[in-house]
Amino acid sequence: MAPKFVLVALVSALVLFVGAIPTKVSAVTAVPAPTPTYSAISIVGEIFCKSCKLPGYVDYLDASPVDGVLVRVSCFDKNWIYISKYMNSIPGGFFYLTWDDVANFNPNLCRVYVDWSPLRYCSKPTYRDGPYAGAELLLVGEKNVTGGTEGTYTPGVIYLGPFWWNDVCPNP
């Protein structure tokens, strides 16, 4: 009997000196990463005509770049004021613009739209319609510039297609 009593006494003393065995596990909450602040914002993208074999046709995309497309970037700023900027795509279908009001820029409240295409047979954007129409902006890069960091956003490639009643592409 003495050895059992000694063992119980030693375990009791160990618990008193070390501390009680925890019965609950407390969760640690993660601190969210700070939102990056940029000193400059640029928005870049490309416009392609889907399924038409025009000059500059890209085989793996099954699309051709379109220059002269009127592109609009519209955003709500932090005060819910609607701001729009316009630019035309250049040869190769590229467009580029810088956003001036960096402090109020929120990419989650921005959309990119195609307002006009010089090709009447290829003028319907393939992004979704409705209250959430337009192409969303995604952050694709950051680089150091004079005075801070520039954030580069893009909607990616915006495809234009023919209207459903006129799906004819011109012969090359």
Long-range contacts (C-beta under 8 A, 24 or more apart in sequence): 36-142, 36-149, 36-151, 38-102, 38-105, 38-142, 38-148, 38-149, 38-150, 38-151, 39-102, 39-145, 39-147, 39-148, 39-149, 39-150, 40-98, 40-102, 40-145, 40-147, 40-148, 40-149, 40-150, 40-151, 41-98, 41-99, 41-102, 41-105, 41-150, 41-151, 41-153, 42-96, 42-97, 42-98, 42-99, 42-150, 42-151, 42-152, 42-153, 43-73, 43-96, 43-97, 43-98, 43-99, 43-112, 43-137, 43-152, 43-153, 43-154, 43-155, 44-94, 44-95, 44-96, 44-152, 44-153, 44-154, 45-71, 45-94, 45-95, 45-112, 45-135, 45-154, 45-155, 45-156, 45-157, 45-158, 46-89, 46-92, 46-93, 46-94, 46-95, 46-156, 46-157, 46-158, 47-71, 47-89, 47-93, 47-95, 47-114, 47-157, 47-158, 47-160, 48-93, 48-157, 48-158, 48-159, 48-160, 49-119, 49-122, 49-159, 49-160, 49-161, 49-169, 50-122, 50-126, 50-159, 50-160, 50-161, 51-161, 51-162, 51-169, 52-121, 52-122, 52-162, 52-169, 52-170, 53-169, 53-172, 54-169, 54-170, 54-172, 55-172, 56-92, 56-93, 57-172, 61-157, 63-157, 63-159, 65-89, 65-91, 65-92, 65-93, 65-94, 66-93, 66-117, 66-118, 66-119, 66-122, 66-160, 67-91, 67-92, 67-93, 67-118, 68-117, 68-118, 69-93, 69-95, 69-114, 69-116, 69-117, 69-118, 69-160, 70-114, 70-115, 70-116, 70-117, 71-95, 71-112, 71-113, 71-114, 71-115, 71-158, 72-112, 72-113, 72-114, 72-115, 73-97, 73-99, 73-110, 73-111, 73-112, 73-113, 73-137, 74-110, 74-111, 74-113, 74-134, 75-99, 75-105, 75-106, 75-109, 75-110, 75-111, 76-106, 76-109, 76-110, 77-101, 77-104, 77-105, 77-106, 77-109, 78-103, 78-104, 78-106, 79-104, 86-115, 107-136, 107-137, 107-138, 107-139, 107-153, 110-136, 110-137, 110-153, 111-135, 111-136, 111-137, 112-136, 112-137, 112-155, 112-158, 114-158, 114-160, 117-160, 119-160, 121-162, 121-166, 121-168, 121-169, 121-170, 122-160, 122-161, 122-162, 122-169, 123-160, 123-162, 123-163, 124-160, 124-161, 124-162, 124-163, 125-158, 125-159, 125-160, 125-161, 126-158, 126-159, 126-160, 126-161, 127-158
